[in-house]
Amino acid sequence: MAERKTRSDCTVGTFEKKNGLPPGTIRNKDGRDTRSDKLIGTIRREAGKRK
């Protein structure tokens, strides 16, 4: 069974908890850990601009 895509209004903190990841797993481009209240949709939008 296929896994569903994570909702874009989910926060980084919630995503890490839901998937059993330690805090600070998701990092910014410069290597610092991403704020836990940042939205997944914002991260996707930023990644799209870099291409």
Sequence and secondary structure as in RCSB ss.txt:
>XXXX:A:sequence
MAERKTRSDCTVGTFEKKNGLPPGTIRNKDGRDTRSDKLIGTIRREAGKRK
>XXXX:A:secstr
       TT BHHHHHHHTT  TT SB TTSSB  TT BHHHHHHHHHHH 
